Amino acid sequence: MFEKILLATDGSETALKAARAAGELASKTNGSLTLLFVMEPFNEMAYISLPGYELGIDPEKVERFQRESANAVLERTAEVLKPLGVPFVTRYEIGAPSATIVSVAENEGFEVIVIGSRGRGPIASFLLGSVCDRVMHRAHCPVLVIK
């Protein structure tokens, strides 16, 4: 049971707690563990230029920033797992976080998704929803939510 574990991380404190739980689960079940960080795609339309004004956004710099940000999150998460001695692989995707997490889990046969609950206030969660909520409702497999 739970031989393929997908840890969805964003580098937050609750995500790091989820990493510890996923590491312990992988250790107890002798399961494989994949760390997944998903970043929203860069939206050029959010930076509309005004006539006569050029923003000068360099797509290569944006891509480099995204890669560096992903690596920082994955390294921070990996630091939590290293003391547990559990082998893991890291993965970075660009897309809508909840949809990408669910898609990766389903398409690659993961048996459980481990994710941290960000713990927004009740009004913010109601208005904005959360990645965790959407993953729980759309996933084909069990979702372990860590507070």
C-alpha positions in Angstrom: 0.0 0.0 0.0 1.3 3.5 -1.0 4.3 2.3 -2.9 4.2 5.4 -5.1 4.0 8.6 -3.1 3.6 12.1 -4.6 4.6 15.0 -2.3 3.2 18.3 -3.6 5.3 21.1 -2.2 5.4 24.9 -2.3 8.1 25.4 0.3 5.8 26.7 2.9 6.0 25.6 6.5 3.0 23.3 6.2 4.5 21.9 3.0 7.7 21.1 5.0 5.5 19.4 7.6 3.9 17.4 4.8 7.4 16.5 3.6 8.3 15.0 6.9 5.0 13.0 6.9 5.6 11.8 3.3 9.2 10.8 4.2 8.0 8.8 7.2 5.3 7.2 5.1 7.8 6.2 2.4 10.1 4.8 5.1 7.4 2.7 6.7 6.0 1.4 3.4 9.3 1.2 1.5 7.6 3.4 -1.1 9.1 5.6 -3.7 8.8 9.3 -3.1 8.5 12.1 -5.7 8.7 15.8 -4.7 6.7 17.9 -7.1 6.7 21.7 -7.3 4.3 23.4 -9.7 4.7 27.0 -10.7 2.0 29.1 -12.4 3.0 30.0 -16.0 4.2 33.5 -16.7 1.4 35.6 -18.0 2.7 38.2 -20.4 -0.8 39.8 -20.6 -0.4 40.8 -17.0 2.2 43.2 -18.2 0.5 45.2 -20.9 2.6 48.0 -22.3 1.2 51.5 -22.6 1.8 53.3 -25.9 5.3 54.7 -25.9 6.3 52.6 -22.8 8.2 49.4 -23.2 8.4 47.1 -20.1 11.3 45.1 -21.5 10.4 41.8 -19.9 12.9 39.2 -21.1 11.3 35.7 -21.3 14.7 34.1 -20.8 15.1 36.0 -17.5 11.6 35.0 -16.4 12.3 31.3 -17.2 15.6 31.5 -15.3 13.8 33.1 -12.3 11.2 30.3 -12.4 13.9 27.6 -12.5 15.8 29.2 -9.7 12.7 29.5 -7.6 11.7 25.9 -8.2 15.2 24.7 -7.3 15.1 26.7 -4.1 11.8 25.2 -3.1 12.9 21.7 -4.0 16.2 22.0 -2.1 14.5 23.4 1.0 12.1 20.4 0.9 14.9 18.0 0.3 16.7 19.2 3.4 13.8 18.0 5.5 13.9 14.5 3.9 17.7 13.9 4.0 17.9 13.1 7.7 15.2 10.5 7.2 17.4 8.6 4.7 14.5 8.1 2.3 15.4 8.1 -1.4 13.4 10.6 -3.5 13.3 12.3 -6.9 12.4 15.9 -7.6 10.3 17.3 -10.3 9.3 20.8 -11.5 6.3 21.6 -13.7 4.8 24.8 -15.0 1.0 24.9 -15.0 -2.1 25.4 -12.8 -0.9 23.8 -9.5 -4.0 21.8 -8.5 -4.7 20.5 -12.1 -1.0 19.6 -12.6 -0.7 17.8 -9.3 -3.8 15.7 -10.0 -2.8 15.0 -13.6 0.7 13.9 -12.6 -0.7 11.6 -9.9 -3.2 10.0 -12.2 -1.1 9.7 -15.3 1.9 8.2 -13.5 0.0 5.9 -11.1 0.8 7.5 -7.8 -1.1 5.8 -5.0 -1.3 8.8 -2.6 -0.8 12.5 -2.7 0.7 14.2 0.4 0.1 17.9 0.6 0.2 20.7 3.2 -2.8 22.7 4.1 -1.9 26.4 3.9 -4.4 27.3 6.6 -5.8 30.5 5.2 -8.5 32.2 7.2 -12.1 31.1 6.5 -13.0 34.1 4.4 -9.9 33.9 2.2 -10.4 30.1 1.7 -14.1 30.7 0.8 -13.3 33.4 -1.7 -10.1 32.0 -3.2 -10.3 28.3 -2.6 -7.0 26.5 -2.2 -4.8 24.2 -4.1 -5.3 21.6 -1.4 -9.1 21.8 -1.6 -9.1 21.4 -5.4 -6.6 18.5 -5.2 -8.7 16.7 -2.6 -11.9 17.0 -4.7 -10.3 16.0 -8.0 -7.7 13.4 -7.2 -8.3 9.8 -8.2 -6.3 8.5 -5.2 -6.2 9.2 -1.5 -4.9 12.6 -0.4 -3.1 13.0 2.9 -3.5 16.6 4.1 -1.0 17.8 6.7 -1.8 20.9 8.9 
